[in-house]
Amino acid sequence: MTEQRSTGGRTVVVTGAGRGLGLAMARRAGQDGFRVVLAEVDEERGRAAEALLRAEGLDARFAHCDVADPASVGRLADLTAPLGPLYGLVNNAALANGVGGKEFQDIDVEAWDRLMTVNARGPWLVSRALLPQLLAHGGPGRIVNLASDAALYGSPRLAHYVASKGAVIALTRAMARELGDKGITVNAVAPGLTECEATETVPAERHDLYRVNRAISRPQQPDDLTGTVAFLLGEESRYLTGQVIAVNGGFTMH
């Protein structure tokens, strides 16, 4: 049984929580005492993640959600409404695996639009749908968006992904301006190339690029990110908003 800190029964929603970074962040939120909603498009994966976290003694529940579908996002909001105070949202769901390799002029329109719909529009749709619940209890709230250091570095042969994560950074800043005096902070985390299921198809040369250019050369793991997200969800980050924190072992520095 994991020892938990009391958070007053508050709920955190994590999208794309069925595996990899999303699952790691959901686990940490649960360990910090939050009720965690695992919003995941793959039902089998989501239910397996729910069972795993519950077996660890955490308050976790699966909710099917396709962040590209406004109706599905609406159903997520309907599910979370009865759970009590909604405190936090981690917009993690994104298309990442198998999307690279082509120069920008060779990317087809359908692939570009699909990536933008999930990676850039998705965080906006979910934030919009859950905002009334974040505001309803009158207390502080937290939104954490997952960007990528690819948008900071300008990774080649990945233009649509880079553009989508650049949009997440811009959205973060716009939302932070609008929500600051409403008690909600909005920040982004930009992880580096992380060893998880979503990066299994990343070419070896990209892994080599990170290994050679990181200040910390060892491979990045999902748990290297969870502490930063926990901080952004926590009380100590109450005066931090509109920021992008790169967690990538020093691959990019700014």
Backbone as JSON, one array per atom type, in Angstrom:
{
  "sequence": "MTEQRSTGGRTVVVTGAGRGLGLAMARRAGQDGFRVVLAEVDEERGRAAEALLRAEGLDARFAHCDVADPASVGRLADLTAPLGPLYGLVNNAALANGVGGKEFQDIDVEAWDRLMTVNARGPWLVSRALLPQLLAHGGPGRIVNLASDAALYGSPRLAHYVASKGAVIALTRAMARELGDKGITVNAVAPGLTECEATETVPAERHDLYRVNRAISRPQQPDDLTGTVAFLLGEESRYLTGQVIAVNGGFTMH",
  "N": [[0.85, -1.19, 0.0], [0.6, 2.15, -0.93], [1.82, 5.02, 0.72], [-0.05, 7.93, 1.16], [-0.52, 11.47, 0.67], [-2.89, 13.7, 2.09], [-5.34, 15.2, 0.06], [-7.76, 16.3, 0.24], [-9.75, 14.87, -1.14], [-9.63, 15.6, -3.8], [-9.7, 15.69, -7.38], [-7.73, 14.67, -10.16], [-7.39, 14.77, -13.62], [-5.89, 12.83, -16.11], [-4.96, 12.73, -19.37], [-4.5, 10.32, -22.01], [-3.53, 8.25, -20.42], [-2.99, 5.56, -20.36], [-0.56, 4.3, -20.69], [3.08, 4.5, -20.65], [4.37, 7.81, -20.4], [1.97, 9.06, -19.57], [0.76, 7.16, -17.86], [2.74, 6.99, -15.9], [2.66, 9.59, -14.84], [0.03, 9.67, -13.9], [0.14, 7.68, -11.94], [1.94, 8.91, -10.11], [0.41, 11.13, -9.34], [-1.68, 9.82, -8.05], [-0.23, 8.64, -5.95], [0.37, 10.93, -4.6], [-1.97, 11.44, -3.37], [-4.24, 12.19, -4.79], [-7.46, 11.62, -6.31], [-7.55, 9.9, -9.3], [-8.39, 10.25, -12.65], [-8.22, 8.27, -15.38], [-7.99, 9.07, -18.46], [-8.39, 7.7, -21.52], [-8.01, 6.59, -24.86], [-7.8, 3.98, -25.81], [-9.52, 1.33, -24.81], [-8.94, -1.23, -23.67], [-6.29, -0.88, -22.86], [-6.63, 1.27, -21.09], [-8.29, 0.17, -19.07], [-6.61, -1.79, -18.1], [-4.58, -0.19, -17.02], [-6.03, 1.1, -15.01], [-6.65, -1.13, -13.34], [-4.06, -1.84, -12.59], [-3.12, 0.42, -11.12], [-5.02, 0.5, -9.09], [-4.46, -1.89, -7.82], [-2.15, -1.14, -6.63], [-3.06, 0.32, -4.57], [-4.14, 2.8, -5.12], [-6.45, 5.48, -5.82], [-7.99, 5.21, -8.58], [-9.57, 5.56, -11.73], [-10.85, 4.46, -14.82], [-11.65, 6.27, -17.78], [-13.13, 6.32, -20.84], [-11.89, 8.18, -23.52], [-11.61, 10.03, -26.43], [-9.61, 12.44, -27.43], [-9.75, 13.82, -29.76], [-12.36, 13.97, -30.47], [-15.1, 15.89, -30.01], [-17.57, 15.1, -28.83], [-16.9, 12.83, -27.37], [-15.12, 13.97, -25.55], [-16.93, 15.57, -24.21], [-18.43, 13.6, -22.91], [-16.51, 12.69, -21.14], [-16.36, 14.9, -19.41], [-18.92, 14.75, -18.33], [-18.67, 12.43, -16.85], [-16.72, 13.06, -14.94], [-17.88, 15.07, -13.45], [-19.58, 14.23, -11.21], [-17.71, 13.42, -9.33], [-16.7, 15.05, -7.39], [-14.64, 17.82, -6.19], [-12.86, 19.11, -8.94], [-9.56, 19.39, -9.42], [-7.16, 19.33, -10.93], [-5.71, 19.06, -14.25], [-4.03, 17.15, -16.58], [-2.87, 17.44, -19.65], [-1.97, 15.16, -21.66], [-2.37, 13.33, -23.74], [-1.49, 12.38, -27.02], [-0.47, 12.01, -30.45], [2.4, 10.31, -31.25], [4.09, 8.16, -31.85], [5.69, 6.68, -34.61], [5.51, 8.85, -36.38], [7.47, 10.32, -37.6], [10.19, 11.03, -39.98], [9.72, 12.02, -42.58], [10.52, 14.82, -44.66], [9.33, 18.22, -44.41], [7.95, 19.01, -46.74], [7.06, 16.67, -47.8], [5.14, 15.58, -46.2], [1.86, 14.41, -46.0], [-1.38, 15.94, -46.38], [-3.47, 14.8, -44.89], [-2.13, 13.42, -42.83], [-0.89, 15.57, -41.55], [-3.17, 17.05, -40.66], [-4.41, 15.18, -38.97], [-2.55, 14.87, -36.9], [-2.47, 17.48, -35.88], [-5.11, 17.73, -35.03], [-5.33, 15.92, -32.89], [-3.04, 16.48, -31.23], [-2.83, 19.3, -30.89], [-5.43, 20.52, -31.01], [-6.76, 18.83, -29.26], [-5.86, 19.21, -26.43], [-6.98, 21.77, -26.05], [-9.75, 21.28, -26.43], [-10.29, 19.5, -24.28], [-9.53, 21.02, -22.04], [-11.32, 23.15, -22.3], [-13.77, 21.82, -21.93], [-13.58, 20.89, -19.29], [-13.13, 23.11, -17.78], [-15.32, 24.54, -16.46], [-15.73, 22.85, -14.24], [-13.27, 22.98, -12.96], [-13.37, 25.58, -12.1], [-15.56, 25.62, -10.44], [-15.4, 24.92, -7.67], [-14.15, 26.97, -6.44], [-11.59, 27.07, -5.47], [-7.93, 26.79, -5.77], [-6.62, 25.78, -8.98], [-5.07, 23.58, -11.36], [-3.53, 23.3, -14.5], [-1.66, 21.29, -16.6], [0.15, 21.09, -19.47], [1.4, 18.87, -21.9], [4.1, 19.43, -23.77], [6.85, 19.33, -25.99], [10.36, 18.86, -26.25], [11.12, 18.82, -28.83], [9.84, 20.88, -30.13], [11.25, 23.0, -29.17], [13.83, 22.55, -30.03], [13.52, 22.21, -32.74], [13.26, 19.86, -34.35], [14.34, 17.97, -37.16], [12.62, 16.5, -40.02], [10.14, 16.04, -38.89], [8.1, 17.81, -38.9], [5.28, 18.27, -38.64], [4.68, 17.23, -36.13], [6.4, 18.78, -34.53], [5.28, 21.32, -35.04], [2.74, 20.95, -33.92], [3.31, 20.63, -31.21], [4.54, 23.03, -30.71], [2.29, 24.61, -30.93], [0.94, 23.79, -28.64], [2.56, 24.94, -26.68], [2.14, 27.68, -27.22], [-0.64, 27.81, -26.75], [-0.67, 27.23, -24.03], [0.44, 29.57, -22.92], [-1.45, 31.49, -23.67], [-3.76, 30.56, -22.35], [-2.85, 30.74, -19.72], [-2.7, 33.51, -19.33], [-5.41, 34.17, -19.41], [-6.55, 32.77, -17.3], [-5.22, 33.29, -14.96], [-6.07, 35.15, -12.89], [-8.27, 33.84, -12.11], [-7.59, 31.88, -10.48], [-6.35, 29.63, -11.5], [-3.51, 27.98, -12.55], [-1.5, 27.57, -15.46], [0.72, 25.61, -17.08], [3.44, 24.29, -19.06], [5.15, 21.26, -19.77], [8.08, 20.15, -21.27], [9.15, 17.35, -22.34], [12.11, 15.4, -23.11], [13.34, 12.98, -25.51], [11.99, 10.1, -24.52], [12.31, 6.91, -23.06], [9.9, 4.75, -23.73], [6.75, 3.11, -24.54], [5.71, 4.66, -26.63], [7.87, 5.63, -28.02], [9.17, 3.58, -29.2], [9.45, 3.13, -31.92], [11.07, 5.12, -32.8], [13.78, 6.2, -34.79], [17.16, 4.9, -34.57], [19.16, 6.8, -34.94], [18.08, 9.17, -33.99], [17.85, 8.69, -31.28], [20.58, 8.48, -30.8], [21.35, 11.11, -31.32], [20.24, 12.5, -29.14], [21.58, 11.2, -27.04], [24.26, 11.95, -27.44], [24.15, 14.72, -27.22], [22.91, 15.46, -24.85], [23.33, 16.86, -21.58], [23.14, 15.21, -19.41], [23.8, 12.08, -20.05], [22.58, 9.59, -19.94], [19.78, 7.44, -20.87], [16.49, 8.89, -21.0], [13.85, 8.36, -18.7], [10.35, 7.61, -17.99], [9.77, 8.29, -15.28], [11.54, 10.32, -14.81], [10.24, 12.6, -15.38], [8.03, 12.86, -13.74], [8.3, 14.1, -11.23], [8.54, 16.85, -11.78], [6.03, 17.4, -12.92], [4.44, 16.77, -10.72], [5.24, 18.82, -9.01], [4.24, 21.06, -10.42], [1.54, 20.55, -10.16], [1.23, 20.97, -7.51], [1.04, 22.82, -4.34], [3.25, 24.49, -4.01], [3.77, 25.61, -6.48], [2.12, 27.76, -6.91], [2.48, 30.4, -7.77], [3.49, 30.28, -10.25], [3.11, 30.39, -13.62], [2.2, 30.03, -17.09], [4.58, 29.06, -18.08], [7.23, 27.17, -19.66], [8.74, 24.22, -19.06], [11.57, 22.51, -19.71], [12.34, 19.19, -19.57], [14.79, 17.31, -20.02], [17.32, 16.37, -19.6], [19.17, 18.29, -20.24], [19.35, 18.52, -22.99], [18.25, 20.57, -24.53], [18.81, 23.98, -23.66], [17.69, 26.86, -22.1]],
  "CA": [[0.0, 0.0, 0.0], [1.37, 3.38, -1.03], [1.47, 6.08, 1.64], [-0.55, 9.06, 0.39], [-0.8, 12.72, 1.34], [-4.28, 14.1, 1.96], [-5.6, 16.3, -0.87], [-9.16, 16.69, 0.39], [-10.61, 14.19, -2.09], [-9.61, 16.3, -5.07], [-9.51, 14.85, -8.57], [-6.87, 15.08, -11.27], [-7.6, 14.04, -14.87], [-4.71, 12.68, -16.95], [-5.32, 12.14, -20.66], [-3.47, 9.43, -22.53], [-2.93, 7.7, -19.2], [-2.96, 4.11, -20.39], [0.79, 3.74, -20.77], [4.18, 5.45, -20.8], [4.4, 9.02, -19.59], [0.67, 9.3, -18.97], [0.59, 6.25, -16.74], [3.68, 7.38, -14.85], [2.17, 10.81, -14.19], [-1.16, 9.3, -13.16], [0.59, 6.96, -10.73], [2.49, 9.87, -9.16], [-0.71, 11.9, -8.79], [-2.34, 8.95, -7.09], [0.65, 8.53, -4.79], [0.29, 12.2, -3.88], [-3.25, 11.49, -2.69], [-5.35, 12.61, -5.64], [-8.25, 10.69, -7.1], [-7.04, 10.07, -10.66], [-9.19, 9.76, -13.77], [-7.34, 7.85, -16.48], [-8.7, 9.3, -19.72], [-7.61, 6.93, -22.48], [-8.8, 6.21, -26.03], [-7.73, 2.53, -25.94], [-10.24, 0.84, -23.64], [-8.21, -2.33, -23.05], [-5.12, -0.29, -22.19], [-7.1, 2.08, -19.97], [-8.77, -0.68, -17.98], [-5.43, -2.43, -17.51], [-3.92, 0.81, -16.19], [-6.87, 1.26, -13.83], [-6.44, -2.29, -12.48], [-2.69, -1.78, -12.07], [-3.01, 1.44, -10.08], [-5.85, 0.1, -7.95], [-3.71, -2.93, -7.11], [-1.13, -0.44, -5.85], [-3.73, 1.04, -3.5], [-4.43, 4.17, -5.54], [-7.82, 5.77, -6.23], [-7.88, 5.46, -10.02], [-10.68, 5.03, -12.51], [-10.71, 4.64, -16.26], [-12.71, 6.92, -18.54], [-12.82, 6.33, -22.27], [-11.92, 9.52, -24.1], [-10.86, 10.37, -27.63], [-9.49, 13.9, -27.33], [-10.03, 14.4, -31.07], [-13.8, 13.92, -30.68], [-15.77, 16.74, -29.02], [-18.62, 14.37, -28.11], [-16.22, 11.98, -26.4], [-14.62, 14.87, -24.5], [-18.1, 15.94, -23.43], [-18.77, 12.48, -22.03], [-15.52, 12.72, -20.06], [-16.8, 15.92, -18.46], [-20.09, 14.22, -17.63], [-18.23, 11.41, -15.9], [-15.94, 13.63, -13.84], [-18.67, 16.03, -12.68], [-20.07, 13.75, -9.91], [-16.63, 12.89, -8.5], [-16.25, 16.01, -6.39], [-13.84, 18.93, -6.71], [-11.83, 18.87, -9.96], [-8.44, 20.26, -9.08], [-6.09, 19.39, -11.92], [-5.8, 18.42, -15.56], [-2.77, 16.95, -17.28], [-3.15, 17.18, -21.07], [-0.85, 14.36, -22.13], [-2.69, 12.53, -24.92], [-0.91, 12.89, -28.27], [0.11, 11.07, -31.41], [3.85, 10.51, -31.27], [4.85, 7.04, -32.4], [5.61, 6.43, -36.05], [5.09, 10.04, -37.13], [8.62, 11.03, -38.15], [10.9, 10.45, -41.11], [9.53, 12.76, -43.82], [10.72, 16.26, -44.65], [8.03, 18.89, -44.3], [7.24, 19.09, -48.02], [6.58, 15.34, -48.16], [4.07, 15.18, -45.3], [0.57, 14.61, -46.67], [-2.33, 16.81, -45.67], [-4.23, 14.01, -43.93], [-1.27, 13.17, -41.67], [-0.74, 16.86, -40.86], [-4.41, 17.4, -39.99], [-4.66, 14.22, -37.9], [-1.66, 15.19, -35.78], [-2.92, 18.74, -35.3], [-6.39, 17.51, -34.37], [-5.11, 15.25, -31.6], [-2.0, 17.06, -30.38], [-3.03, 20.73, -30.63], [-6.83, 20.8, -30.68], [-7.17, 17.99, -28.14], [-5.72, 19.89, -25.13], [-7.95, 22.86, -25.98], [-11.08, 20.71, -26.24], [-10.43, 18.94, -22.93], [-9.48, 22.14, -21.1], [-12.59, 23.88, -22.42], [-14.86, 21.02, -21.37], [-13.42, 20.68, -17.86], [-12.93, 24.38, -17.09], [-16.36, 24.85, -15.47], [-15.52, 22.06, -13.02], [-12.08, 23.52, -12.3], [-13.74, 26.86, -11.49], [-16.77, 25.52, -9.62], [-15.2, 24.78, -6.23], [-13.64, 28.22, -5.92], [-10.23, 26.95, -4.96], [-6.92, 26.8, -6.81], [-6.64, 24.71, -9.96], [-3.83, 23.41, -12.11], [-3.51, 22.64, -15.8], [-0.31, 21.02, -17.09], [0.13, 20.62, -20.85], [2.62, 18.2, -22.34], [4.68, 19.86, -25.04], [7.98, 18.48, -26.34], [11.55, 19.65, -26.58], [11.24, 18.87, -30.3], [9.39, 22.21, -30.53], [12.3, 23.94, -28.77], [15.01, 22.24, -30.82], [13.21, 22.26, -34.17], [13.73, 18.57, -34.87], [14.08, 17.78, -38.59], [11.81, 15.37, -40.48], [9.12, 15.86, -37.86], [7.55, 19.16, -38.89], [3.9, 18.35, -38.15], [4.74, 17.01, -34.68], [7.01, 19.98, -33.97], [4.3, 22.4, -35.11], [1.65, 20.68, -32.98], [3.78, 20.87, -29.85], [4.69, 24.47, -30.63], [0.95, 25.13, -30.67], [0.65, 23.53, -27.22], [3.27, 25.97, -25.91], [1.42, 28.94, -27.4], [-1.92, 27.67, -26.06], [-0.38, 27.32, -22.6], [0.64, 30.97, -22.55], [-2.72, 32.19, -23.82], [-4.63, 30.13, -21.27], [-2.33, 31.27, -18.45], [-3.12, 34.92, -19.25], [-6.85, 34.28, -19.2], [-7.0, 32.06, -16.1], [-4.41, 33.63, -13.8], [-6.85, 35.77, -11.83], [-9.36, 32.94, -11.73], [-7.04, 30.9, -9.55], [-5.86, 28.43, -12.19], [-2.24, 28.11, -13.24], [-1.37, 26.76, -16.68], [2.12, 25.49, -17.46], [3.76, 23.2, -19.98], [6.38, 20.51, -19.59], [8.6, 19.71, -22.57], [10.09, 16.24, -22.13], [12.96, 14.96, -24.2], [13.07, 11.64, -26.02], [11.84, 9.26, -23.34], [12.18, 5.49, -23.36], [8.6, 4.2, -23.38], [6.13, 2.46, -25.69], [5.45, 5.6, -27.72], [9.1, 5.96, -28.75], [9.83, 2.35, -29.63], [9.7, 3.17, -33.36], [11.95, 6.24, -33.13], [15.02, 5.69, -35.37], [18.34, 4.87, -33.7], [19.96, 8.03, -35.07], [17.51, 10.21, -33.12], [18.32, 8.34, -29.92], [22.01, 8.84, -30.74], [21.42, 12.58, -31.25], [19.99, 12.88, -27.75], [22.64, 10.67, -26.17], [25.49, 12.72, -27.63], [23.98, 16.15, -26.93], [22.4, 15.71, -23.49], [24.3, 17.04, -20.51], [23.04, 13.93, -18.69], [23.76, 11.27, -21.26], [21.8, 8.35, -19.82], [18.45, 7.54, -21.47], [15.43, 9.46, -20.16], [12.79, 7.44, -18.32], [9.13, 8.33, -17.62], [9.81, 8.83, -13.92], [12.34, 11.55, -14.77], [9.33, 13.72, -15.61], [6.89, 12.9, -12.83], [8.52, 15.06, -10.14], [8.25, 18.19, -12.28], [4.58, 17.51, -13.04], [3.92, 16.81, -9.35], [5.48, 20.17, -8.52], [3.31, 21.97, -11.08], [0.21, 20.29, -9.61], [1.26, 21.18, -6.08], [0.84, 24.14, -3.76], [4.44, 25.32, -4.15], [3.83, 26.25, -7.8], [0.95, 28.63, -7.0], [2.78, 31.68, -8.43], [4.18, 29.93, -11.49], [2.15, 30.13, -14.67], [2.59, 30.41, -18.43], [5.97, 28.69, -18.3], [7.57, 25.91, -20.32], [9.88, 23.62, -18.37], [12.16, 21.41, -20.47], [12.91, 18.11, -18.74], [15.4, 16.51, -21.08], [18.73, 16.09, -19.31], [20.04, 19.33, -20.79], [19.46, 18.47, -24.46], [18.09, 21.99, -24.84], [18.97, 24.85, -22.51], [17.21, 28.21, -22.45]],
  "C": [[0.88, 1.24, 0.0], [0.9, 4.4, -0.01], [1.1, 7.32, 0.84], [-0.68, 10.29, 1.27], [-2.27, 13.08, 1.12], [-4.41, 15.28, 1.01], [-7.07, 16.71, -0.83], [-10.08, 16.06, -0.63], [-10.63, 14.82, -3.46], [-9.21, 15.36, -6.22], [-8.55, 15.51, -9.55], [-7.18, 14.18, -12.46], [-6.29, 14.02, -15.64], [-5.15, 12.04, -18.25], [-4.15, 11.32, -21.21], [-2.76, 8.68, -21.43], [-2.78, 6.19, -19.22], [-1.58, 3.5, -20.4], [1.8, 4.87, -20.71], [4.13, 6.62, -19.86], [3.08, 9.27, -18.88], [0.44, 8.44, -17.75], [1.5, 6.62, -15.58], [3.2, 8.62, -14.11], [0.91, 10.54, -13.38], [-0.8, 8.58, -11.86], [1.11, 7.95, -9.69], [1.38, 10.71, -8.54], [-1.47, 11.09, -7.76], [-1.53, 8.78, -5.81], [0.63, 9.8, -3.95], [-1.1, 12.44, -3.27], [-4.43, 11.93, -3.51], [-6.16, 11.39, -6.1], [-7.88, 10.95, -8.55], [-8.01, 9.46, -11.66], [-8.24, 9.51, -14.93], [-8.12, 7.96, -17.78], [-7.85, 8.7, -20.85], [-8.51, 6.47, -23.63], [-8.85, 4.7, -26.23], [-8.33, 1.9, -24.69], [-9.49, -0.28, -22.93], [-7.01, -1.81, -22.26], [-5.54, 0.51, -20.95], [-7.57, 1.25, -18.8], [-7.61, -1.42, -17.31], [-4.68, -1.46, -16.61], [-4.7, 1.04, -14.9], [-6.63, 0.11, -12.85], [-5.06, -2.25, -11.83], [-2.59, -0.78, -10.93], [-3.87, 1.1, -8.87], [-5.15, -0.99, -7.14], [-2.6, -2.34, -6.26], [-1.73, 0.41, -4.73], [-4.11, 2.45, -3.84], [-5.88, 4.3, -5.98], [-7.8, 6.19, -7.69], [-9.09, 4.87, -10.72], [-10.5, 5.42, -13.97], [-11.91, 5.38, -16.83], [-12.31, 6.92, -20.0], [-12.92, 7.75, -22.79], [-11.02, 9.59, -25.32], [-10.79, 11.88, -27.69], [-9.71, 14.59, -28.67], [-11.53, 14.54, -31.34], [-14.51, 14.76, -29.63], [-16.84, 16.02, -28.21], [-18.0, 13.47, -27.04], [-15.67, 12.8, -25.25], [-15.78, 15.32, -23.61], [-18.52, 14.84, -22.47], [-17.77, 12.37, -20.88], [-15.93, 13.73, -19.0], [-18.01, 15.46, -17.67], [-19.69, 13.21, -16.56], [-17.52, 12.03, -14.7], [-16.78, 14.53, -12.94], [-19.14, 15.5, -11.32], [-18.95, 13.35, -8.93], [-16.18, 13.85, -7.4], [-15.34, 17.05, -7.03], [-12.8, 18.49, -7.76], [-10.72, 19.88, -9.75], [-7.45, 20.41, -10.22], [-6.39, 18.64, -13.19], [-4.4, 18.34, -16.15], [-3.1, 16.54, -18.71], [-1.94, 16.48, -21.69], [-1.12, 13.66, -23.45], [-2.16, 13.18, -26.2], [-0.53, 11.73, -29.17], [1.6, 11.35, -31.5], [4.59, 9.38, -31.96], [4.61, 6.88, -33.9], [5.25, 7.64, -36.89], [6.25, 10.74, -37.85], [9.15, 10.4, -39.43], [10.79, 11.23, -42.4], [9.9, 14.22, -43.63], [9.37, 16.95, -44.82], [7.25, 18.89, -45.61], [6.66, 17.75, -48.46], [5.48, 14.83, -47.24], [2.73, 15.41, -46.0], [-0.4, 15.35, -45.77], [-3.08, 16.03, -44.59], [-3.41, 13.75, -42.67], [-1.08, 14.45, -40.86], [-2.0, 17.17, -40.03], [-4.7, 16.46, -38.82], [-3.82, 14.56, -36.67], [-2.11, 16.48, -35.09], [-4.22, 18.56, -34.52], [-6.2, 16.9, -32.99], [-4.19, 16.07, -30.7], [-2.24, 18.52, -30.0], [-4.47, 21.05, -30.24], [-7.28, 20.03, -29.44], [-7.03, 18.66, -26.78], [-6.69, 21.05, -24.96], [-9.35, 22.33, -25.72], [-11.27, 20.22, -24.8], [-10.42, 20.06, -21.89], [-10.78, 22.92, -21.11], [-13.73, 23.14, -21.73], [-14.79, 20.93, -19.84], [-13.27, 21.99, -17.08], [-14.05, 24.72, -16.11], [-16.18, 24.09, -14.15], [-14.3, 22.55, -12.26], [-12.42, 24.81, -11.56], [-14.8, 26.7, -10.4], [-16.51, 25.53, -8.13], [-14.56, 26.01, -5.61], [-12.22, 28.18, -5.38], [-9.21, 27.01, -6.07], [-7.08, 25.61, -7.75], [-5.36, 24.7, -10.75], [-4.1, 22.74, -13.45], [-2.05, 22.5, -16.23], [-0.44, 20.43, -18.48], [1.46, 19.98, -21.19], [3.01, 18.68, -23.73], [5.79, 18.87, -25.4], [9.19, 19.36, -26.61], [11.83, 19.66, -28.07], [10.81, 20.25, -30.81], [10.4, 23.28, -30.14], [13.54, 23.78, -29.63], [14.77, 22.44, -32.31], [13.66, 20.99, -34.88], [13.38, 18.41, -36.34], [13.26, 16.52, -38.86], [10.72, 15.01, -39.48], [8.25, 17.11, -37.77], [6.14, 19.24, -38.31], [3.84, 18.13, -36.64], [5.32, 18.24, -33.98], [6.01, 21.13, -33.94], [3.18, 22.18, -34.1], [2.08, 20.96, -31.55], [4.13, 22.35, -29.64], [3.35, 25.14, -30.35], [0.56, 24.92, -29.22], [1.33, 24.58, -26.34], [2.55, 27.31, -26.01], [0.07, 28.92, -26.68], [-1.73, 27.81, -24.55], [-0.27, 28.77, -22.16], [-0.66, 31.76, -22.64], [-3.67, 31.84, -22.69], [-4.18, 30.69, -19.93], [-2.75, 32.71, -18.27], [-4.6, 35.04, -18.86], [-7.29, 33.72, -17.85], [-6.27, 32.46, -14.83], [-5.19, 34.2, -12.64], [-8.1, 34.99, -11.48], [-8.86, 31.8, -10.86], [-6.49, 29.64, -10.18], [-4.53, 28.75, -12.87], [-2.19, 27.15, -14.42], [0.1, 26.77, -17.08], [2.31, 24.31, -18.4], [5.07, 22.55, -19.56], [6.8, 19.99, -20.95], [9.61, 18.59, -22.34], [10.97, 16.02, -23.36], [12.54, 13.58, -24.67], [13.13, 10.65, -24.85], [11.66, 7.81, -23.75], [10.85, 4.96, -22.82], [7.97, 3.64, -24.66], [5.99, 3.39, -26.89], [6.68, 5.91, -28.55], [9.84, 4.73, -29.25], [10.19, 2.36, -31.11], [10.6, 4.33, -33.77], [13.29, 5.69, -33.66], [16.22, 5.82, -34.43], [19.14, 6.16, -33.78], [19.41, 9.16, -34.21], [17.88, 9.95, -31.66], [19.79, 8.73, -29.76], [22.19, 10.36, -30.62], [21.23, 13.06, -29.81], [21.13, 12.42, -26.85], [23.89, 11.52, -26.25], [25.34, 14.15, -27.11], [23.36, 16.47, -25.57], [23.55, 15.97, -22.54], [24.33, 15.82, -19.6], [22.81, 12.88, -19.76], [22.92, 10.01, -21.15], [20.42, 8.52, -20.44], [17.42, 8.11, -20.49], [14.33, 8.44, -19.95], [11.54, 8.23, -17.93], [9.18, 8.97, -16.23], [10.74, 10.04, -13.79], [11.46, 12.79, -14.91], [8.33, 13.92, -14.47], [7.08, 13.91, -11.69], [8.2, 16.48, -10.55], [6.74, 18.4, -12.41], [3.94, 17.57, -11.66], [4.1, 18.2, -8.74], [4.48, 21.15, -9.12], [1.86, 21.75, -10.63], [0.11, 20.71, -8.15], [1.1, 22.63, -5.66], [2.04, 25.05, -4.0], [4.53, 26.06, -5.48], [2.74, 27.29, -7.99], [1.21, 29.94, -7.72], [3.57, 31.47, -9.72], [3.14, 29.62, -12.55], [2.68, 30.64, -16.01], [4.0, 30.01, -18.81], [6.09, 27.35, -19.01], [8.84, 25.38, -19.66], [10.36, 22.43, -19.19], [12.8, 20.42, -19.51], [13.52, 17.11, -19.71], [16.9, 16.27, -20.85], [19.69, 17.11, -19.9], [20.26, 19.23, -22.29], [19.26, 19.86, -25.05], [18.26, 22.76, -23.56], [18.56, 26.26, -22.9], [16.81, 28.94, -21.18]]
}
